[in-house]
């Protein structure tokens, strides 16, 4: 577990950052850390952390999200109790920052981020548009940094095709992400591996074993 009190996951739509944020918050809580998760995905309703509210709260994770009555409204609504969580110095905060241009909402919070230690991690899925090459990853990072006013401190390798992901997909995506990381002089913090593939993936980099929690409408 990291020492930063705030961990922010950013990335393009479909990168998998929401699932990672949910997993990371649960891991922190299970490790004995008082944890809150903040849903800052203000644009796309299907990929929001609050879809997992019941699971998170059952496991002791505090969920900071817009009013549940507006959970399927495409409205730029900030969680009403967002600011108070930054004042709770014993609470570890995990933030799902939304995809692409919706990261602009983070710029409104810069003065709070500057007061606490944070890490902002770019989640990269090389099987998604715009991040299939090192150049695309670098362009995405620079654009998100510009609109969010954050400094991204590392990359998370999360190449996947959902339930069809194989170890070959994970292994093929990592060198592309490593190339971008080297050019940016940033670390690759984790290689994300679905739990069912864990025995088949081998890497010298830290593995982040992912349990799928989010249920999407097309899975019905």
N, C-alpha and C positions, 0 to 999 in steps of 0.2 A: 504494500500500500504506500501511496505517495504521502509526503509531508505537507503538501499544499492543502490549505483549508477549503479551497474552491477549485473544482475541476470542471472545465467547460468543454463539452464535445461539440465541434462544428463540422460541417461537411455538406456536400451536395445532397439533394434528395435521393433517397435510395442507398446512401452510403452505409446505413446500418447503425448510425450513431444513437438512435433512440434505444435500440435493443442493448447496445453496449452500456449506455447510461443507466438503464434499469439494472443490468447485471452488476455494474460497478457499485451502485448504491446499495444493493442487497449484500454484496461482499463486504463493504465497509461496515454495515450494520451488524452483520454476522461476526465480524472481527471485533465487535465491542465498541465501535465508534457511533456516537449519536449522529444520525445522518438525515439530511433533507435532500429531496430531489426537486429541482425547479424546471417546470415545463415552459420553455421560452419559444416553442414552435408555434408562432402566431399566424401561420399562413395555411398549412396543409392539415386538415383535421384527422386524416387517417393515420398519421405517424406520430401522434402526440403521446408523451409519457403518461398522461392522465388516463389512457386506456388501461393502464396497469395499476390504477389507484388502489383497488381492493387488495391486490397481491402485495403491493408495497406497504400499505398501512397495516395489513395483517402481520407483516414481518417487522413492524416498528419504524419504518421509514416515513418521515413526514413528507407529504406531497404539497408542493406550492404550485398552484395552477389557477387559471382563470375560473370563474364561477362555473360549476358543472352544468348549469342550465344553458350555458353558452358553448358547451363542449364541441358542438358540430357547426358552429358559426364561423365562417371565414372572416373574422374581425380581428383587428390588431389590438387585443385587449391584454394589458399587463395584469399579472396576478396581483390582487389587492394587498396581500401580505408579503410581498417580495422583499421590500426594503428591511423589514424587521428581522429577517433571517440573517442578514449580514451582520447585525449587531450581536448575534448569539455566538460568542467566540468559542464555545465548546462544540459547536455543531459543524460537522463536515458537510459541505454543500456540493452536490453534483448537478450540473446544468445541461439540459438538452436544448441547444440553442437554435434548432431549426435549420433548414437547408437554404443554401444559396443566398439570395439577396435578403431573406428574412433575418439574417444575422445583423442587419442594420439596427435592429431593436437593441442590440447589446451596446451600441454607442451611447444610448441614453443612460447607461449604468456605469460608464467609465470611471466616474469619480468614486464610486463604491469599490470597483475592482482595484483601483490604485491604492486603496487603504488596506487591502488584505493580500496575502500571498495566493496567487492563482496559477494554474497551468491551463492553457488552452490547447487542445489536441485536435488535429485535423484527421478525421476518419476517412480513409480512402478505400474505395472499392474499384479496382481497375476494370471491373466488368460493367461499370456504369458510364454513361456519356460524360465527356469532358475530363475524366480522370484515368483514361486508358493508357496514357503515355506520361513520361516524366515531365515533359513540357506542359501538358495539360494539368498535372497535379500542381506544378509550380504556379501556373497562371491562376488556378483556383485558390490556392493559398493567399496569393497577393491580393486577389479581389476581396476575399473574405476579411483579411486583415484591414483592408481599406475601409470597407463598409462597417465593420464591427468595432474598429479602433482598438482591437486586441493585438497582442503579440503572440503568435502561435509558437509554442515551445517544443512541439514534437508531432510526429505522424503515427497513426495507428493503421497497420495493415489489416484490412478487412475484406479482402477479395472473396466474393461468394456469389452463388446463384441460388440462394435460399436453400430449400430442401434438396436441391439437385447438386449442391456443392460437393466437390471431391477434393482429396488431398492434392491432386494435380493442379486444381484451380488455385489453392492457397499458395503452393510452391511457385506457380507461374507468376502470380501477382507480386510477390515479395521483391524480386530483383528490380522491377519497375519503380516500386515505392522507395527502395533503397537508393536507386539512382537519383531520384528527386531529392531525397533526404540529404544525400552527400552534396548535391549542388546547392542546397539551401543551408548547409552546415547545421542540420537538425538531426536529432536521434529518431530512430524508429522505436517507439516506446514498447509496443506489443505487436505480436502477430496473433490476430483473433482466429480461433479455431472452434467450430461447432463441437459440442461435447461428443457427438457420435463419431467425429473424425480424430479426436485427440490421440488415440494410439497410432494413427497413420501419419501424423505430421511431425517432422523433426526439424528443429531450427536452433541455431545458437542464440537467437533472440528470445526474450521472455514471451511465453505463450499466455494468452488470455482465453481461458476456456469459457465458451459462451453457451448458456442455456436459453433456448428459444421460449420466450414468455408471451410476446405480443401476438394477438390473434387479429388477422386482417380480414376484411369482408370477403375477399376472393377465396378464402380458405374454407368457407361454408360448403 
